[in-house]
């Protein structure tokens, strides 16, 4: 990954990263660096925005911290591969269970599996937030209301 200082103001610097593969992780690790007030990664622009205390750190120190975080990137990539493998096996297990589960139990098991989605959606609504749990609950609820059990169970699985 190549890192370039794109823009700088006192106490603020923007670095462009050539590969966003682990840039979000670099930004969160960078936020823990002494003198750094906050660091955030924007995948749309491919940049890391850093707010820092100029008395405690400098742009070159931040640049070195990003490059040193890059050295730890292969470990994060292995974790990602493990997560992909785990998700694949989870999907395979779901498909096998789906084949052997009696058809008469499918509606009841789908409703039971949907309950956590409704609980999370209601928690978000109680905090006056319209976010992913609310949308998931709405999609699953609409599928169940239309008695489309296959659609609801697929949404739950994803």
For each residue, the residues with C-beta under 8 A, 3 or more apart:
1: 17 18 19 21 22 23 70 73
2: 17 18 19
3: 15 16 17 18 63 66 67 70
4: 15 16
5: 8 13 14 15 59 63
6: 14 15 16 47
7: 13 14
8: 5 12 13 14 59
9: 12 13
10: 54
11: 37 51 52 53 54
12: 8 9 49 50 51 52
13: 5 7 8 9 49 50 52 59 62
14: 5 6 7 8 47 48 49 50
15: 3 4 5 6 47 48 50 62 63 66
16: 3 4 6 45 46 47
17: 1 2 3 20 23 26 41 46 47 48 66
18: 1 2 3 46
19: 1 2 22 23
20: 17 23 24 41 43 46
21: 1 73 77
22: 1 19 25 26 69 70 73 76 77
23: 1 17 19 20 26 27 41 43 46 48
24: 20 27 28 41 43
25: 22 28 29 69 73 76
26: 17 22 23 29 30 41 48 66 69 70 73
27: 23 24 30 31 39 40 41 48
28: 24 25 31 32 39
29: 25 26 32 33 65 69
30: 26 27 33 36 39 48 50 62 65 66 69
31: 27 28 36 38 39
32: 28 29 36
33: 29 30 36 39 57 61 62 65
34: 56 57
35: 52 53 55 56 57 61
36: 30 31 32 33 39 50 51 52 53 57 62 65
37: 11 51 52 53
38: 31 50 51
39: 27 28 30 31 33 36 48 49 50 51
40: 27 48 49
41: 17 20 23 24 26 27 47 48
42: 45 46 47 48 49
43: 20 23 24 46
44:
45: 16 42
46: 16 17 18 20 23 42 43
47: 6 14 15 16 17 41 42
48: 14 15 17 23 26 27 30 39 40 41 42 66
49: 12 13 14 39 40 42
50: 12 13 14 15 30 36 38 39 62
51: 11 12 36 37 38 39
52: 11 12 13 35 36 37 56 57 62
53: 11 35 36 37 56 57
54: 10 11 57 58
55: 35
56: 34 35 52 53
57: 33 34 35 36 52 53 54 61 62
58: 54 61 62
59: 5 8 13 62 63
60: 63 64
61: 33 35 57 58 64 65
62: 13 15 30 33 36 50 52 57 58 59 65 66
63: 3 5 15 59 60 66 67
64: 60 61 67 68
65: 29 30 33 36 61 62 68 69
66: 3 15 17 26 30 48 62 63 69 70
67: 3 63 64 70 71
68: 64 65 71 72
69: 22 25 26 29 30 65 66 72 73
70: 1 3 22 26 66 67 73
71: 67 68
72: 68 69 75 76
73: 1 21 22 25 26 69 70 76 77
74: 77 78
75: 72 78 79
76: 22 25 72 73 79 80
77: 21 22 73 74 80 81
78: 74 75 81 82
79: 75 76 82 83
80: 76 77 83 84
81: 77 78 84 85
82: 78 79 85 86
83: 79 80 86 87
84: 80 81 87 88
85: 81 82 88 89
86: 82 83 89 90
87: 83 84 90 91
88: 84 85 91 92
89: 85 86 92 93
90: 86 87 93 94
91: 87 88 94 95 157
92: 88 89 95 96
93: 89 90 96 97
94: 90 91 97 98 157
95: 91 92 98 99
96: 92 93 99 100
97: 93 94 100 101
98: 94 95 101 153
99: 95 96
100: 96 97
101: 97 98 105 106 109
102: 105 106
103: 106
104:
105: 101 102 108 109
106: 101 102 103 109 110 149 153
107: 110 111 149
108: 105 111 112
109: 101 105 106 112 113 153
110: 106 107 113 114 144 149 152 153 156
111: 107 108 114 115 144
112: 108 109 115
113: 109 110 116 153 156
114: 110 111 117 118 140 141 144 152 156
115: 111 112 118 119
116: 113 119 120
117: 114 120 121 133 136 137 140 156
118: 114 115 121 122 137 140 141
119: 115 116 122 123
120: 116 117 123 124 133 136 137
121: 117 118 124 125 133 134 136 137 138
122: 118 119 125 126 137
123: 119 120 126 127 133
124: 120 121 127 129 130 131 133 134
125: 121 122 128 129 130 134
126: 122 123
127: 123 124
128: 125
129: 124 125 134
130: 124 125 134 135
131: 124 134 135
132: 135 136
133: 117 120 121 123 124 136 137
134: 121 124 125 129 130 131 137 138
135: 130 131 132 138 139
136: 117 120 121 132 133 139 140 155
137: 117 118 120 121 122 133 134 140 141
138: 121 134 135 141 142
139: 135 136 142 143 155
140: 114 117 118 136 137 143 144 152 155 156
141: 114 118 137 138 144 145
142: 138 139 145 146
143: 139 140 146 148 149 151 152 155
144: 110 111 114 140 141 147 148 149 152
145: 141 142
146: 142 143 151
147: 144
148: 143 144 151 152
149: 106 107 110 143 144 152 153
150: 153 154
151: 143 146 148 154 155
152: 110 114 140 143 144 148 149 155 156
153: 98 106 109 110 113 149 150 156 157
154: 150 151 157 158
155: 136 139 140 143 151 152 158
156: 110 113 114 117 140 152 153
157: 91 94 153 154
158: 154 155
